[in-house]
Amino acid sequence: MLAWRVHELGEPATVMRLETMARPDAGPGRLVVRVAGAAANFPDVLMCRGLYQVRPELPFTPGVEVCGEVVALGAGVTGFGVGDRVIGGVALPHGGFAEYAVLDANQTFPAPPALDDAEAAALYIGYQTGWFGLHRRAALQPGETLLVHAAAGGVGSAAVQLGKAAGARVIGVVGGPEKADYARELGADIVIDRRTQDFVEIVKAATDNRGADVVYDPVGGDTYTRSTKCVAFEGRILVVGFAGGDIQSAALNHALVKNYSIVGLHWGLYNAHDRAAVAECHRELTRLAYDGAIRPLVSERLALADVADGVQRLADGKTVGRVVYVAGEPTS
């Protein structure tokens, strides 16, 4: 089979190599799938650079979430059969930027019938992260104002749609007019281009100086610091990630005097601590997809040969929306 492999750490376009290798086997508790779609995520970039909390041994194939057809089951796997269409998280080093990938059975779910392969491939990580962040951690309520940073990115775009589905008023922050158009298509009520506009002032004006009830922040650094200037009384700032590259220090005295909460979200921990909640979340996301309330907006569908270039453009902040490898016929 063909697979993109990383033999040394660095920028994706430099270290990812398309190679021929043997199809992986399904070990205990795992499944082998023929990849139908694999979405690019920022963790793929960070793993190529050696900067992610998960550091697979070299060489490895990136691509952390996939939609595929089950072709083999490992020992102890129940609830799935050969031919099933599934989505889930990969078992590294056999990631999704390949013709076949390995999934952990505990992180595998039926693919929502309402979504095509590319859309389904982009559902698992971003929308699970958004659902747990907005509902379980921040307790977002109908009628509240939700401020979403990087609203045209993978996790940000999911938060916009999930916020609208929850009945919130959504303000999306993006970088550039093309990303602004994308955020509007997602359903954001107000879109702010951070390159030309001050999101703090616009949020204050849009909320009669009250501020945002929930801030969804996958960027960190100065974006987090400035968000504290426009968070509401009893607001919640969700710390989702640090795509901006800087990890900020929280001024706890400021949180005290303004009476807001700083809430951490590491969605991956739920797979270890509360798998039942992850399964329930998947059922809810499947329902929302069926009802048309959520649908990943796939802006680019890549052939296998173009994956490294797509991941590099994601790393450079040059992509808009979800970028997904969509498989053709496997070579073997």
DAMORA-V432052 format. One record per backbone hydrogen bond with DSSP energy under -0.5 kcal/mol. NH is the residue of the N-H (numbers start at 1). CO is the residue of the C=O. Records with the same first field share a line. If there is no record, write none. Layout:
NH: CO, CO
//
This chain:
3: 19
4: 97
5: 17
6: 60
7: 5, 15
10: 48
14: 11
15: 11
16: 12
17: 5
19: 3, 17
21: 1
27: 25
29: 75
30: 27
31: 103
32: 72
33: 101
34: 69
35: 33, 99
36: 67
37: 67
38: 325
39: 65, 121
40: 323
44: 41
45: 41
46: 42
47: 43
48: 44
49: 45
50: 46, 47
51: 46
52: 46
55: 53
56: 54
59: 6
60: 6
61: 93
62: 60
65: 39
66: 88
67: 37
68: 86
69: 34
70: 84
71: 32
72: 32
74: 30
77: 74
78: 76
83: 70
84: 81
86: 68, 84
87: 109
88: 66
89: 107
90: 64
91: 102
92: 90
94: 91
95: 61, 93
96: 63
97: 62
98: 96
99: 2
101: 33
102: 94
103: 31
104: 89
105: 29, 103
107: 104
108: 105
109: 87
111: 85
115: 112
120: 116
121: 117
122: 118, 119
123: 120
124: 120
127: 123
128: 123, 124
129: 125
130: 126
131: 127
132: 128
133: 129
134: 130
135: 131
136: 131, 132
137: 132
138: 133
140: 134
143: 167
144: 141
146: 144, 169
147: 145, 214
148: 146, 171
149: 147, 216
151: 173
153: 150
157: 153
158: 154
159: 155
160: 156
161: 157
162: 158
163: 159
164: 160
165: 161
166: 162
167: 164
168: 163
169: 144
170: 168
171: 146
172: 170, 190
173: 148
174: 192
176: 174
180: 176
181: 177
182: 178
183: 179
184: 180
185: 181
186: 182
187: 183, 184
188: 183
189: 170
190: 170
192: 172
194: 174, 192
196: 193
197: 193
199: 197
202: 198
203: 199
204: 200
205: 201
206: 202
207: 203, 204
208: 205
209: 204
210: 207
212: 230
213: 145
214: 145
215: 236
216: 147, 214
217: 215, 238
218: 216
221: 246
223: 220
225: 221
226: 222
227: 223
228: 224
229: 226
230: 227
232: 212
234: 259
235: 232
236: 213
237: 261
238: 215, 236
239: 237, 263
240: 217, 238
241: 217
243: 218
244: 219
245: 242
248: 246
252: 250
254: 251
255: 251
256: 252
257: 253
258: 254
259: 255
260: 255
261: 235
263: 237, 261
264: 262
265: 239
269: 266
270: 267
271: 268
272: 269
273: 269
274: 270
277: 274
278: 274
279: 275
280: 276
281: 277
282: 278
283: 279
284: 280
285: 281
286: 282
287: 283
288: 284
289: 285
290: 286
291: 287
292: 288, 289
293: 288
294: 288
298: 296
299: 297, 322
300: 322
302: 300, 324
306: 303
307: 304
310: 306
311: 307
312: 308
313: 309
314: 310
315: 311
316: 312
317: 314
318: 313
319: 313
321: 152
322: 297
324: 300, 322
325: 38
326: 302, 324
327: 36, 325
//
